[in-house]
C-alpha cells in the first residue's frame, strides 16, 4: 500500500522507517533476499510508496531479524520457520527471546524436517558422486598425458640419437672427402714448371 504520493519521501515519522538497502546493510542480508522473504512470509509486508520503494518499520526489521536467525543460524527450513513464526505473530521480539533463552518451541514436524534432511543428504551424495566422476576423469586425463609424455620423451631420445648418428656420418663423409681431396691434390696439379 502506498504511504506517500511523493516517491522520494518517507512515511510520516520516517525516523522509525528504513529503506530496504538500510535494512539489508544493518542485517548483512542482500536486498533480493529480503524481497524473496516477503514472498515466503506473509507477515513481512513493508509499506511501499508510489515508486515501489519499501519502507520497513521497526516491527518489520524485528521480523526480518527473526527470519534471518531461524533460517541462517537455527538452520530451519522455510516451512519450519513459518511454523515457528505462527506462535509469535506480531511479537517478533518474543520469538527472538525464546530462541536466545533456548525455550522449546513448536517447529516443523519431525517428518518434514527428516524429509528435508534426507533430501539434502541425497543432494549432497549426488554432488559427491559427480565430483568423484569428475576427479576420475581428470585422473584419467593425467594418466593419458603422462603416457603421451613418455612416448614423446622416447621419440625425442630416438630423434636425438638419429641426429647424432647423422651428424657423425656427415662428419665422417666430410672427413673422407677432405682426405681424398688431399691425396688427389698432387696428381691434379700437373707437372711442375721449372
C-alpha positions as CSV (number, residue, x, y, z in Angstrom):
1,X,0.0,0.0,0.0
2,X,1.4,3.4,-0.9
3,X,2.4,5.6,2.0
4,X,3.1,8.8,0.1
5,X,2.5,10.3,-3.3
6,X,6.0,11.8,-3.2
7,X,8.2,8.9,-4.4
8,X,11.3,10.1,-2.6
9,X,9.7,10.9,0.8
10,X,9.4,8.5,3.7
11,X,6.2,7.9,5.6
12,X,5.2,10.1,8.5
13,X,7.5,9.6,11.5
14,X,10.2,8.3,9.0
15,X,12.9,8.1,11.6
16,X,11.2,4.8,12.5
17,X,11.2,3.5,8.9
18,X,14.2,2.2,7.0
19,X,14.7,1.6,3.3
20,X,15.4,-1.9,2.1
21,X,19.0,-1.1,1.5
22,X,19.4,0.2,5.0
23,X,17.8,-3.0,6.5
24,X,19.9,-5.1,4.2
25,X,23.1,-3.4,5.3
26,X,22.1,-3.4,9.0
27,X,21.5,-7.2,9.0
28,X,24.1,-8.1,6.4
29,X,21.5,-9.6,4.0
30,X,21.2,-8.8,0.3
31,X,18.1,-6.8,-0.7
32,X,16.9,-9.6,-3.1
33,X,16.9,-12.0,-0.2
34,X,14.6,-9.6,1.7
35,X,12.3,-9.3,-1.3
36,X,12.2,-13.2,-1.5
37,X,11.4,-13.5,2.2
38,X,8.4,-11.1,1.6
39,X,7.0,-13.8,-0.8
40,X,7.6,-16.6,1.6
41,X,6.5,-15.0,4.9
42,X,3.1,-13.2,4.6
43,X,3.8,-11.3,7.9
44,X,6.7,-9.5,6.2
45,X,4.9,-6.7,4.2
46,X,6.7,-3.4,4.4
47,X,4.9,-0.3,3.2
48,X,5.7,1.0,-0.3
49,X,5.5,4.4,-1.8
50,X,4.1,5.1,-5.3
51,X,7.5,4.4,-6.8
52,X,7.5,1.0,-5.1
53,X,10.3,1.7,-2.6
54,X,9.9,-0.4,0.5
55,X,9.8,1.2,4.0
56,X,10.5,-1.2,6.8
57,X,9.0,-0.4,10.2
58,X,10.8,-1.4,13.4
59,X,8.4,-4.3,13.6
60,X,9.3,-5.4,10.1
61,X,13.0,-5.2,11.0
62,X,12.5,-7.3,14.1
63,X,10.6,-9.9,11.9
64,X,13.5,-9.9,9.3
65,X,16.0,-10.4,12.2
66,X,13.9,-13.3,13.5
67,X,13.6,-14.9,10.0
68,X,17.4,-14.5,9.5
69,X,18.0,-16.2,12.8
70,X,15.7,-19.1,12.1
71,X,17.0,-19.7,8.5
72,X,20.7,-18.9,8.8
73,X,21.6,-19.7,12.4
74,X,18.9,-22.2,13.6
75,X,19.0,-23.9,10.1
76,X,15.3,-24.3,9.9
77,X,13.6,-24.8,6.6
78,X,11.2,-22.1,5.3
79,X,8.3,-24.3,6.4
80,X,9.8,-24.8,9.8
81,X,10.4,-21.0,10.2
82,X,6.8,-20.4,9.2
83,X,5.5,-22.8,11.9
84,X,7.7,-21.1,14.4
85,X,6.6,-17.6,13.4
86,X,2.9,-18.7,13.8
87,X,3.5,-18.8,17.5
88,X,4.7,-15.3,17.8
89,X,2.5,-13.3,15.3
90,X,3.4,-9.7,15.8
91,X,5.5,-10.4,18.8
92,X,8.8,-11.0,17.0
93,X,11.0,-9.8,19.9
94,X,9.4,-12.6,22.0
95,X,10.3,-15.1,19.3
96,X,13.9,-13.9,19.4
97,X,13.9,-14.0,23.1
98,X,12.5,-17.6,23.1
99,X,15.4,-18.7,20.8
100,X,18.0,-17.0,22.8
101,X,16.6,-18.5,26.0
102,X,16.7,-21.9,24.4
103,X,13.0,-22.4,25.2
104,X,11.4,-25.3,23.3
105,X,9.1,-24.2,20.6
106,X,6.9,-26.0,18.0
107,X,8.6,-26.0,14.6
108,X,8.1,-28.1,11.6
109,X,7.0,-31.7,12.2
110,X,9.8,-34.2,12.7
111,X,8.7,-35.9,9.5
112,X,9.1,-32.8,7.3
113,X,12.4,-31.9,9.0
114,X,13.6,-35.5,8.5
115,X,12.4,-35.4,4.9
116,X,14.2,-32.2,4.3
117,X,17.4,-33.6,5.8
118,X,17.0,-36.7,3.7
119,X,16.6,-34.6,0.5
120,X,19.6,-32.5,1.5
121,X,21.7,-35.6,2.1
122,X,20.7,-37.2,-1.2
123,X,21.6,-33.9,-3.0
124,X,25.0,-33.9,-1.2
125,X,25.5,-37.5,-2.2
126,X,24.7,-36.7,-5.8
127,X,27.2,-33.8,-5.7
128,X,29.9,-36.0,-4.1
129,X,29.3,-38.7,-6.8
130,X,29.5,-36.0,-9.5
131,X,32.7,-34.7,-8.1
132,X,34.1,-38.2,-7.8
133,X,33.3,-38.9,-11.5
134,X,34.9,-35.6,-12.4
135,X,38.0,-36.5,-10.4
136,X,38.2,-39.9,-12.1
137,X,38.1,-38.2,-15.5
138,X,40.8,-35.8,-14.5
139,X,42.9,-38.6,-13.1
140,X,42.5,-40.5,-16.4
141,X,43.4,-37.3,-18.4
142,X,46.6,-37.0,-16.2
143,X,47.5,-40.7,-16.8
144,X,46.9,-40.2,-20.6
145,X,49.0,-37.1,-20.6
146,X,51.8,-38.8,-18.7
147,X,51.7,-41.8,-21.1
148,X,51.8,-39.4,-24.0
149,X,54.8,-37.5,-22.4
150,X,56.7,-40.8,-22.1
151,X,56.1,-41.6,-25.7
152,X,57.2,-38.1,-26.7
153,X,60.3,-38.4,-24.5
154,X,61.2,-41.8,-26.2
155,X,60.7,-40.2,-29.6
156,X,62.9,-37.3,-28.6
157,X,65.6,-39.6,-27.4
158,X,65.4,-41.5,-30.7
159,X,65.4,-38.3,-32.7
160,X,68.5,-37.1,-30.8
161,X,70.2,-40.4,-31.4
162,X,69.3,-40.3,-35.1
163,X,70.5,-36.7,-35.2
164,X,73.8,-37.6,-33.5
165,X,74.4,-40.6,-35.8
166,X,73.6,-38.4,-38.9
167,X,76.0,-35.7,-37.7
168,X,78.7,-38.3,-37.1
169,X,78.1,-39.8,-40.5
170,X,78.2,-36.4,-42.2
171,X,81.5,-35.6,-40.3
172,X,83.0,-38.9,-41.4
173,X,82.0,-38.4,-45.0
174,X,83.2,-34.9,-45.0
175,X,86.5,-36.0,-43.4
176,X,86.8,-38.8,-46.1
177,X,86.1,-36.3,-48.8
178,X,88.8,-33.9,-47.4
179,X,91.3,-36.7,-47.1
180,X,90.5,-38.0,-50.6
181,X,90.9,-34.4,-52.0
182,X,94.2,-34.0,-50.2
183,X,95.5,-37.3,-51.6
184,X,94.3,-36.4,-55.1
185,X,95.8,-32.9,-55.0
186,X,99.3,-33.8,-56.1
187,X,98.0,-35.7,-59.1
188,X,95.9,-32.8,-60.2
189,X,98.4,-30.1,-60.0
190,X,100.1,-31.4,-63.1
191,X,103.9,-31.2,-63.9
192,X,105.8,-28.7,-62.1
193,X,107.3,-25.9,-64.1
194,X,110.9,-25.2,-63.6
